[in-house]
Amino acid sequence: MVAQLILEFDGVTEKEYEAVNGVLGIDMASGTGDWPDGLQTHAAGLTEDGRFIVTEVWDTPEHQARFMEGRLGEALAKGGITGPPVSVTWIELLAVHHPGA
């Protein structure tokens, strides 16, 4: 099942986001680095009211769980994100397209 994950965080800024990606070995400016197996797309940003949103498309939720257990959990802590997201939403996708890619 291809699935989209939407994570919402309060109190997370670009500083913490960059720190987490530094620990993971991913350069968000170039898109290069040690991306996890099964991740199809990743996007992140801040809403007008300052909530930090990450949205990803995964081959399966199990791929994301392995990444969380294997690397992401530790990277979040080292990057200064110690609390859980305020919202976690999984969506079973009917289609994923990358127009113009």
Phi, psi and omega in degrees: 000120173282132186222147174259138177244130175240120179246134178238131182236141168259143175079010177255136181239179176301328180300310180294320179302312179296322179296315179299314180294329175297317177297321181286344182079035179240129178262105183292334179294320182258342183080011181262159175138195186268070180291147182285152176297135176091353178274123180266318179214154178216133174216148181209150177181179182253138174281172180300329180268009173092004177283135180269127183240133172240131175232134183221153171245127183241149174304317177208156173300332179296325176300315180294321179298319178296319179296316179299314181289325186274322186221319190291319181305312179294319181295321177300313180298314180294331180275358176097009177258100187258341180259163180285164174297154177281342179209137175229122181232127173253137179233122174285116187275142174269336180201149173223124179230153178233072181303134177079000181281000000 
